[in-house]
Amino acid sequence: MTVVDPLHVATAVSALNVAILAALTAVWIKNYREFRTPLVLALVVFGLVLLAENGVAIYFFFSMKMLYAGDATVQSAVAVLRAMQFVALCFLAWATLQ
């Protein structure tokens, strides 16, 4: 029986998050250029910060440096948190694209 490494799962989900965030941030930048509202600017900053955070996580996974503890419980928690972020971003993408 093959055991799935939680860090591989977390990294794959981070890559999905980056794709969703890139699309959302592009939409929000386009909207900010048109409307110039503080709420849309906040969404742009939100998207950029989460893009940076997910990018750093992917970098640390591929650079073989430890961003997270070597403890399997911590790694599983990180995978769950990444999955929760993915679900939240899916709902945000759905609402944005309506």
N, C-alpha and C positions, 0 to 999 in steps of 0.2 A: 504494500500500500504506500503510495507516494504522499508525503506530507507537503502541503503548500506553505512556502515561506511567507510569513506575514509581511516582511519588508518588500518582497516582490509584489505582493498584492497592493500594498500601500503605494509603491512607486507607479504601478500601472494605473491606479485610480488617480494619482497625482497628475499623470499625463493626460487622462481624460478631463480632469479639472482644468488643466491649462488650456486645453482645446475649447472648452465651454467658456472659460473666462476670457480668452482672446476674442471670441465671437461677441460675447456680451459687452466687453470693453469697447470694441469697435462700434457697436450700435450706440453705446452711451456717449462716446466721443462725438459721433455724428449728431446725436440729439443735443449735446451740449453746444455744439457750434451753431445749431439752429435756435435753441431756446434760451441758452445762457442762464439757467436757473441753478440755485445752490444745491437743490436735491439731485439734479443730474450730475453736477460736478462731484458731489459726494459719491455717487455710484461709480464714476470714473476712477476716483481715488481708491475706493473699495476694491474695484477690479484690479487695479495696478498693484495694490498691496498683496492681494491674494495670489496674483500671478507671480510676484516676486517670491512669496513664501513657498508656493508649490515648486517653483523653479529651483530654489535653494535645496529643498528636500530631494528633488531628483538629482541635482548635482552631487550631494553628499552620498547618495546611494551609489552612483556610478564612479565616484572618486575613491570609494572604499574607505572613506573616513566615516566615523560613527557620529551621526547626528542624534541618534537615539541609543539608549542603553542596550547592551547585548542581552538583556533579560527578555525572554520570550513573552512574558506577560506585557511588558511595555510595548514590544513590537506588535503584539495583537491589538492592544489598545490604540496604537497609532493607525493600524489598518482600519479599525472600526471608525475612528474619528475621520479618516480620509473618506470612507464610504458615506458617512453622515454628511460630510461637506459636499460630496457628489450629489446626494439626494437633494440637499438644499439648493445647490446650483441648478439642478434640473428644474425645480419649481420656479426659481428665479428666471431662468431662461424662458420657460413657458409663459410666465407673466409678462416678461419684457417683449416677447415676440408676438403677443396678442394684439 
